[in-house]
Amino acid sequence: MVQRGWQVVTAALMASLLAGCVQLNEEQQRAALLSELDGSLAQLQVNLRQLERRMDQLTEDKSCQQDKHCKVLAKGVRPCGGPEQFLTYSVLTTDETMLLHTSEQFSQLRQRQHQRLGTVSNCELLLEPVASCQQQSCTLQEQDYASR
């Protein structure tokens, strides 16, 4: 989709220049390119929000009876690697296939966003929490690694 957008903008600029209708200086060319970048990055952000909402919907019902009904899923990707965060879900109420597919798409788009923006981070590795069933709802329990 982004590549198609570039083709349209490029074709329009070339046609205008060849026809002599518009002569763009360097500043106008940069503005046109930045506008396209902003547009494609904005679309990327919209797509990320939609996928994130979908994951939230898929994991909304966290009902459980036992710890084995609860799982943890890494969400997103950090610029240095590793997940951005973790979410918990119940295997009793979640379409795991759809959740895993949505999560994979989200991570791929997030990685693309980091690359496009040149995002950096502190490269801190997040430790995976443990999911447990507390009061019939799946919750995340942070592990205490200091005592190990």
C-alpha positions in Angstrom: 0.0 0.0 0.0 2.8 2.4 0.9 4.6 1.6 -2.3 1.5 2.2 -4.3 1.2 5.6 -2.6 4.7 6.5 -3.6 4.0 5.5 -7.2 0.9 7.7 -7.3 2.8 10.7 -5.9 5.8 10.2 -8.1 3.6 9.8 -11.2 1.6 13.0 -10.4 4.8 15.0 -9.8 6.4 13.7 -13.0 3.3 14.4 -15.1 3.0 18.0 -13.7 6.7 18.7 -14.3 6.6 17.3 -17.8 3.5 19.3 -18.6 5.2 22.4 -17.4 2.2 23.1 -15.2 4.2 23.0 -11.9 7.8 23.6 -11.2 8.7 22.4 -7.7 11.7 23.8 -5.9 13.7 21.7 -3.5 11.7 22.9 -0.5 8.4 22.0 -2.2 9.7 18.6 -3.2 10.8 17.9 0.4 7.4 19.0 1.7 5.7 16.7 -0.8 7.9 13.8 0.3 7.4 14.5 4.0 3.6 14.7 3.5 3.7 11.2 1.9 5.9 9.9 4.7 3.6 11.4 7.3 0.6 9.9 5.5 2.1 6.4 5.4 3.3 6.6 9.0 -0.1 7.8 10.0 -1.7 4.8 8.3 0.8 2.5 10.0 -0.3 4.0 13.4 -4.0 3.4 12.5 -3.3 -0.2 11.6 -1.4 -0.7 14.8 -4.2 0.7 16.9 -6.7 -1.5 15.1 -4.6 -4.6 15.8 -4.1 -3.6 19.4 -7.9 -3.1 19.9 -8.4 -6.5 18.3 -6.0 -8.1 20.8 -7.7 -6.3 23.7 -11.1 -7.6 22.5 -9.8 -11.2 22.1 -8.3 -11.2 25.6 -11.0 -9.2 27.3 -12.7 -12.2 29.0 -10.1 -13.6 31.3 -12.3 -16.1 33.1 -10.6 -19.2 34.5 -10.9 -21.9 37.2 -7.3 -23.0 37.4 -3.8 -21.6 36.6 -3.5 -23.9 33.6 -6.3 -21.9 31.9 -4.1 -18.8 31.9 -1.3 -18.0 29.4 1.0 -15.1 28.7 1.6 -13.6 25.3 4.5 -11.3 24.4 3.1 -8.2 22.7 4.9 -6.0 20.3 8.6 -5.7 19.7 11.2 -3.3 21.1 13.8 -1.6 18.9 16.6 -3.7 20.4 14.5 -6.9 20.3 12.3 -8.6 22.8 8.6 -7.8 23.6 7.3 -4.4 24.6 5.0 -5.9 27.1 3.0 -9.0 28.0 -0.7 -9.7 28.2 -2.5 -12.5 29.8 -5.5 -14.5 28.4 -7.7 -17.4 29.2 -7.6 -20.4 27.0 -11.2 -21.0 27.9 -12.5 -17.8 26.3 -9.9 -16.8 23.8 -9.5 -17.8 20.1 -5.8 -18.5 20.4 -5.2 -18.9 16.7 -6.7 -15.5 16.0 -4.8 -14.0 18.9 -1.5 -15.4 17.8 -2.1 -14.3 14.2 -3.1 -10.7 15.3 -0.1 -10.5 17.7 2.3 -11.5 14.9 0.9 -8.9 12.6 1.1 -6.3 15.3 4.8 -7.2 16.0 5.7 -7.0 12.3 4.1 -3.6 11.9 5.7 -2.3 15.1 9.1 -3.4 13.8 8.4 -1.6 10.6 7.4 1.5 12.5 10.6 1.4 14.6 12.7 1.0 11.4 10.9 3.9 9.6 11.2 6.2 12.6 14.7 5.1 13.6 13.4 4.4 17.1 15.9 3.5 19.8 15.5 2.2 23.3 17.5 1.4 26.4 17.6 -2.3 25.4 16.3 -3.4 28.8 15.1 -7.0 28.6 11.6 -7.5 30.1 11.3 -10.7 32.0 8.2 -12.8 31.2 5.7 -12.8 34.0 3.7 -15.8 35.1 0.0 -16.0 34.5 -2.2 -17.3 37.3 -5.9 -17.6 38.0 -6.8 -15.3 40.9 -10.4 -14.9 41.9 -11.5 -16.7 38.7 -9.6 -14.2 36.4 -6.3 -14.6 34.7 -3.7 -12.1 36.0 0.0 -11.5 35.5 2.3 -12.1 38.4 5.8 -10.5 38.3 8.5 -12.9 39.1 10.9 -12.0 41.9 14.3 -12.7 40.4 16.2 -10.9 43.1 15.8 -13.8 45.5 17.2 -16.3 43.0 
